[in-house]
Amino acid sequence: MALTVSCSRSLEIAAVVALAVIVLVPQGSWVNQPLEAPFVSPRWTHPFGSDDLGRDMLAMVLQGLRTSLLVGLGTVSLALALGVAVGTIAGLASEIVDDLLMRLADIVQSLPTLLLAILVAAMFGGSVTLLILVLGLTRWPLVARLVRVETRALRSREFVLAAVALGASTTMIVSRHILPHVATIARAATAILFGGALVSEAALAFVGLGDPSATSLGQLAARGFQFVTHAPWMWFAPVSAICGLAFGVALISERLGTAMRVQA
């Protein structure tokens, strides 16, 4: 048991350190400085080898991780903000408002997110900002449903009823008694939202509809797939990075959720 906890904590620390390296370490000069020859196989000096243009794959993957991390965090932030707001209102409002908001959630959830993202990218270009907006505006129903259920359960709890009896305003009740509890529930959706955003970004970039001005893991995977038989590391490195990033965020999200439940 102790060994399992120790391994879990080590993985979480490694995930935090890796994310910090992705964000803080500058690597622009590495990307723009090609090696002497293309298709250099992985070695000690270049762990991920080089691509068809002689660029260091480690630097390219780090640059792509930044873009993917931006898409994931942007999507999660927007979806959580909308989902928590809609779910809280639905949980506290009348049955009519609750039903209207949940029917709106049904409509949004029925939209094919990836096809909608492809359509927007084809019409307006594969901008990272547009992708975040499309994903965030179509993924909030998951959070809203979780928050609504928790809010409806909380509003009949003793501490909430006591606050109402003492004349506390709705804003105070929501900020002090509702949001701290629903935050733990909403946190459970973080890993799902983040992983879905990574897959969507990679899929768009893989079919050539990503942001051409930003290096992403999907672009690297698509380019590497063209040379998968000759230089498999060009494809394996970005795909492994996508899986590792999703796994790291899931670990951090789980730890934060556990800490919040203990404090609650």
Order of alpha helices (4+ residues) and beta strands (2+ residues): alpha-alpha-alpha-alpha-alpha-alpha-alpha-alpha-alpha-alpha-alpha-alpha
